[in-house]
Amino acid sequence: MSTMNSGLHCTISAEVLHQLVDFNLGRDTKVKEFGLLQGGLFNTTYRIQLEHATYTDVILRLAPERGEMAAGTAKDPLFSFERTMMAAEPIVYEYYRKAGIPAPNIIACDDSGSIIPRTYMFMEFIPSKQLDHAAISDMDKERLYHQLGAYTAIMHQIEGASFGWPQGDGTIKGSNQWSEVLHSFAEETALKAAQADYMTGMGEEIAAIFIKNKDLFDQVTRPVLVHNDLWEANVLVHQENGEQNIAAIIDGDRSMFADREFEAILSTESVDFHEGYDCPLDSSAEGQARRLAYRILSSYFNAYVHEHQVNQPEDGQKFRQRTLDLLEQWKQLGYN
């Protein structure tokens, strides 16, 4: 198998692709043509044109290979939530649909490993552009950001039974205490970074924030669904009755039940987004401190991932510097 872009992004042979189509979409289905889509560093994505099928234009997304190493061992390149996140995606989109948020239509999702040692899914292709497409005018963008704000507000009304990551069976893997979910995420990142001799000592310092200031984070008692990767490339836009509208919010596989303010897009400067979202951020000293801690954790996670998981060292360097700068700000607040 050839590998592209990163150690996780891994193409499949035409033979395997045909097998997956047969198994999931029926033996009468004929593959007319298919092509690898660029852009993903984590999942590997194909667009497939079909004949004699209910859906004639589909997307096949494959999660990284499960590999020889046991999940959770030192050599395992994936985070624990990354092993289950694609299987949980249909559950996330079901939440979206019930709440009226436009979502992709998943045709099949298989994490059995019976044909290929990877979780994969078939989705209906959505004719659309990504929100960062140059052809979208500034005026349309303002409207679309307003719409995105409104959809994000709806998403943040979807409550979970506890904090943590949704699983394929509808349960949530986490804790009733928000501080515990944050700490275990920080601790796992620190462990992976330590194994790679990356940013030595930094991970322990960051993980300690969530223990030393446990009460600060446990003031948050309402777990709501956050997308956790909400940026322009994950918002699809199409023309509808002569105007641009959001067609779907995609790549919901990193979603978790969290403090709504854990959603990074809330720190966007976009006035239109915040008008659509219409729910002010917690302006108390505690609210501001929590948001800073979330940014530290997110930045540290991204530094490690770009440097060691998806082989994007330039971005890794940016996130590394940002982490150090944010930690300085944290110390100035006077917290431990």
ABEGO torsion letter per residue (X at the ends): XBBBGBAABBBBBAAAAAAAAAAAAEAABBBABBBBBBGBAABBBBBBBBBGBABABBBBBBBBBAEABBBGBAABABBAAAAAAAAAAAAAAAAAAAAGBBBBBBABBBAAGAABBBBBBBBBBBBBBBAABAABBAAAAAAAAAAAAAAAAAAAABBBABBEBBBAAGBBBEBABAAAAAAAAAAAAAAAAAAAGBGBGAAAAAAAAAAAAAAAAAABABBBBBAGABBAAABBBBBBGGBBBBABBBGAAABBBBBAAABAAAABABAAAAAAAGBBBBABAAAAAAAAAAAAAAAAAAAAAAAAAAGBAAAAAAAAAAAAAAAAAAAAAGBX
